Amino acid sequence: MSDEPRDPPGPSTLSVHGGEPAIRAGRSITEPVVFASTFPFADTAELHAFMQRELERPEEYGRYGNPTVAAVAARLAALEGGGDPAQTGVEAVLMASGMAAITTTLLAMLRAGQHVVFTADVYRKTRLFARSYLDKFGVEFDIVEPSLAAIEAALRDETRIIFTEAPTNPYLRVVDLEGVVALARGRRIKTIVDATFATPINMRPLSLGVDLVVHSTTKYLGGHNDLLGGVVLGKAGIVGAIREQVGTLGAVCDPHNAFLLGRGLKTLGLRVERHNHSALALARMLEAHPKIARVWYPLLESHEDHAHARALLRGGGGVISFEVVGGLATGTRLVDALRIPKLAPSLGGVESLVEQPALMSFYDQGPEGRAALGIREGLIRYAVGIEDLEDLEADLRAALDQV
């Protein structure tokens, strides 16, 4: 066996060390937090060199860059790109939230007269942005089922972006991303994947030829339910154009959030391994329970995209969606009987969370609106944390006994 270190390193090593310098400022083992809104120049000669792009110095004003933010972005670029960003050419730009990452990216890439294809299960606020804002800017769009046939049927000469998620929320759909890339290639169409549910541990879409990857860093990447953030990753040219728009639109990541994100990233591999293991076990338990009508989890053989999930994902992630026999009222009794998960939105943290989409995410749609969107009244979304599997399973069984 060779004594040489692996090249590239594995994902957990990149989560801890990716993109870092040999020695940090102040010789700190952790990334220092730089709280500064502006960064002075030594003299006019340095300013001139900076403006002429002769000086490698990313900081000038806080809206355009910060050392802490830049360091965490470099680590994310290494993790998503699977190696040294200088070799892979992958860059990352951090923003204030996952939605800021999505909206800034779309605004940077689109102009009037162009067309976007979204798949139906993308995050509901992404769809709301399309309906509420893209129309105002003269950008047309279609929202279609997450299948190659539906995506291909929606393509036009004016199509510039295919935007999908994998897995999706709440039904954990997994589209054939290699097929999506093949559809886009040669048609001047860029592909964007929101891979928040997958994380770079379970899937790296850039390696499949996807142009851009988006994550809500609020979720698994931060991992502790204590920050808001988003990131866009891809090749330097396209990410650089998006970064320019961040300076204009102002949805910047602040250094303290970047520090929290960088700290959370260090345990990402460990946490996702636990999420994967526990969620699959709970999904199998629920699928066999007589009070559960149906379970959606991408690595269950019963899931409609199981084959794609097996091909694309290293693990199924920490979210399970399931439908309780008896509908909304029975689901409410089950949620209220659970003792470990907190009744709250979001996912990806160390704490388990549970919600009924009919009473939270899609409450404003009413029963008819939810039905039109495919949201079942008895649906429950369980975001599995890192608690002991035996405790989570016992809690679920006890709650099911009460309904």
ZIPE-V835535 format. One record per residue. RES is the residue in one small letter. PHI is phi in radians with two decimals (* if undefined). D_LAST is the distance of its C-alpha to the last C-alpha in whole Angstrom. Layout:
# ZIPE-V835535
res = <RES:RES>
phi = <PHI:PHI>
d_last = <D_LAST:D_LAST>
This chain:
# ZIPE-V835535
res = <m:s:d:e:p:r:d:p:p:g:p:s:t:l:s:v:h:g:g:e:p:a:i:r:a:g:r:s:i:t:e:p:v:v:f:a:s:t:f:p:f:a:d:t:a:e:l:h:a:f:m:q:r:e:l:e:r:p:e:e:y:g:r:y:g:n:p:t:v:a:a:v:a:a:r:l:a:a:l:e:g:g:g:d:p:a:q:t:g:v:e:a:v:l:m:a:s:g:m:a:a:i:t:t:t:l:l:a:m:l:r:a:g:q:h:v:v:f:t:a:d:v:y:r:k:t:r:l:f:a:r:s:y:l:d:k:f:g:v:e:f:d:i:v:e:p:s:l:a:a:i:e:a:a:l:r:d:e:t:r:i:i:f:t:e:a:p:t:n:p:y:l:r:v:v:d:l:e:g:v:v:a:l:a:r:g:r:r:i:k:t:i:v:d:a:t:f:a:t:p:i:n:m:r:p:l:s:l:g:v:d:l:v:v:h:s:t:t:k:y:l:g:g:h:n:d:l:l:g:g:v:v:l:g:k:a:g:i:v:g:a:i:r:e:q:v:g:t:l:g:a:v:c:d:p:h:n:a:f:l:l:g:r:g:l:k:t:l:g:l:r:v:e:r:h:n:h:s:a:l:a:l:a:r:m:l:e:a:h:p:k:i:a:r:v:w:y:p:l:l:e:s:h:e:d:h:a:h:a:r:a:l:l:r:g:g:g:g:v:i:s:f:e:v:v:g:g:l:a:t:g:t:r:l:v:d:a:l:r:i:p:k:l:a:p:s:l:g:g:v:e:s:l:v:e:q:p:a:l:m:s:f:y:d:q:g:p:e:g:r:a:a:l:g:i:r:e:g:l:i:r:y:a:v:g:i:e:d:l:e:d:l:e:a:d:l:r:a:a:l:d:q:v>
phi = <*:-1.23:-1.55:-1.24:-1.16:-1.13:-2.40:-1.41:-1.15:-1.30:-1.09:-1.22:-1.14:-1.16:-1.09:-1.59:-2.09:-0.98:1.29:-1.48:-1.32:-1.07:-2.29:-1.47:-0.97:1.24:1.03:-1.31:-1.31:-1.82:-1.26:-1.11:-1.62:-1.79:-1.61:-2.67:-1.67:-2.55:-2.31:-1.32:-1.68:-1.16:-2.89:-1.16:-1.09:-1.16:-1.03:-1.09:-1.09:-1.16:-1.18:-1.49:1.05:-1.63:-2.06:-1.41:-2.67:-1.35:-1.73:-2.46:-2.51:-0.98:-1.32:-1.84:2.92:-2.64:-1.04:-1.15:-1.09:-1.12:-1.15:-1.22:-1.06:-1.13:-1.18:-1.12:-1.12:-1.14:-1.17:-1.24:-1.44:1.39:2.96:-1.02:-0.98:-1.13:-1.65:-1.42:1.34:-1.49:-2.20:-2.36:-2.24:-1.53:-2.40:-1.29:-2.85:-1.08:-1.18:-1.08:-1.11:-1.21:-1.20:-1.11:-1.08:-1.13:-1.15:-1.25:-1.76:-1.99:-2.46:-0.97:1.64:-1.63:-2.42:-2.20:-1.92:-1.84:-1.59:-1.14:-1.61:-1.09:-0.83:-1.06:-1.25:-1.13:-1.15:-1.12:-1.07:-1.05:-1.26:-1.58:-2.15:-1.06:-1.00:-1.10:-1.72:1.31:-1.74:-1.64:-2.69:-2.26:-2.02:-2.23:-1.04:-1.37:-2.37:-1.07:-1.09:-1.18:-1.12:-1.10:-1.14:-1.54:-1.19:-2.27:-1.09:-1.53:-1.14:-2.07:-2.47:-1.92:-2.07:-2.44:-2.15:-2.80:-1.21:-1.63:-2.10:-1.83:-1.68:0.97:-1.22:-2.31:-1.32:-1.27:-1.18:-1.10:-1.17:-1.09:-1.07:-1.12:-1.11:-1.35:-1.07:1.48:-2.01:1.07:-1.90:-1.63:-1.91:-2.20:-2.15:-1.47:-1.87:-0.96:-1.21:-1.46:1.17:-1.17:-1.25:-1.60:-2.85:-2.16:-1.06:-1.06:-1.21:-1.61:1.77:-1.12:-1.37:-2.40:-2.09:-2.06:-2.29:-1.44:-1.24:-0.99:-1.55:-1.13:-1.12:-1.29:1.40:-2.27:0.94:-2.30:-2.62:-2.04:-3.10:-2.61:-2.53:-2.07:-2.31:3.00:-1.14:-0.96:-1.05:-1.26:-1.19:-1.06:-1.16:-1.23:-1.04:-1.03:-1.27:-1.07:-1.10:-1.49:-1.41:1.51:-1.50:-1.44:-1.50:-1.50:-1.09:-1.18:-1.07:-1.09:-1.07:-1.06:-1.11:-1.07:-1.19:-1.10:-1.03:-1.11:-1.87:-0.99:-1.04:-1.09:-1.15:-1.14:-1.02:-1.19:-0.99:-1.01:-1.13:-1.18:-1.12:-1.10:-1.10:-1.18:-1.08:-1.15:-1.09:-1.13:-1.09:-1.57:-1.50:-1.17:-1.60:-1.89:-1.36:-2.84:-2.18:-2.00:-2.66:-1.10:-1.67:-1.38:-1.07:-1.35:-1.28:-1.12:-1.90:-0.96:-1.11:-1.16:-1.09:-1.07:-1.32:-1.78:-1.82:-1.46:-2.82:-1.48:1.49:-1.82:-1.91:-2.13:-1.99:-2.61:-1.96:-1.56:-1.10:1.93:1.41:-1.07:-1.11:-1.15:-1.06:-1.11:-1.10:-1.15:-1.04:-1.24:-1.47:-1.20:-1.92:-1.54:-1.23:-1.50:-1.38:-2.87:-1.31:1.43:-2.97:1.53:-1.63:-1.23:-1.53:-1.25:-2.26:-2.43:-2.69:-1.77:-0.93:-1.15:-1.85:-2.29:-1.08:-2.10:-1.03:-1.23:-1.45:1.25:-1.01:-1.20:-1.13:-1.13:-1.06:-1.13:-1.55:1.45:-1.60:-1.35:-1.13:-1.57:-1.28:-2.20:-1.93:-1.98:-1.67:-1.33:-1.56:-1.94:-1.10:-1.07:-1.00:-1.04:-1.24:-1.11:-1.17:-1.09:-1.12:-1.11:-1.12:-1.12:-1.16:-1.13:-1.07:-1.40:-1.99>
d_last = <56:58:58:57:54:52:53:51:48:45:42:41:45:45:42:44:48:48:51:52:55:57:58:56:57:58:58:54:51:49:49:51:49:52:52:54:55:58:60:64:67:70:72:73:74:70:69:71:70:66:67:69:66:69:66:63:61:58:58:60:57:54:52:54:53:52:53:50:48:50:50:46:46:49:46:44:47:47:44:43:46:46:50:52:52:56:56:53:54:50:50:47:47:44:43:41:38:36:37:40:41:40:42:45:45:45:47:50:50:50:52:53:53:51:48:44:42:38:35:32:30:32:30:30:33:35:35:35:38:40:39:40:43:44:46:48:49:50:48:46:43:41:37:36:34:34:36:40:41:39:41:44:44:44:47:50:53:52:49:49:46:43:40:36:34:33:30:29:26:23:23:26:29:32:35:38:40:43:43:43:46:48:47:48:51:54:53:53:50:48:44:42:39:36:35:33:30:32:34:38:36:35:37:40:41:45:46:45:47:45:47:44:41:39:36:35:36:33:31:31:35:35:32:31:30:33:35:36:38:39:41:43:45:47:51:53:55:52:50:53:53:50:51:54:51:49:52:53:49:49:45:46:44:45:47:44:41:43:44:40:39:42:41:37:39:40:37:35:36:34:31:31:31:28:26:27:26:23:22:23:21:18:18:19:16:14:16:16:12:11:8:11:14:16:17:21:23:26:27:25:27:25:25:28:30:30:34:35:32:34:37:37:34:35:31:28:27:24:22:19:18:15:13:10:10:9:11:12:10:7:8:10:6:6:10:10:9:11:14:17:17:19:18:21:23:25:25:27:27:27:24:21:19:17:17:16:19:19:18:21:23:24:23:26:26:24:22:26:27:24:24:28:27:24:21:18:16:13:15:14:17:17:21:21:23:26:24:24:22:21:19:17:16:15:13:11:10:9:7:5:6:4:0>
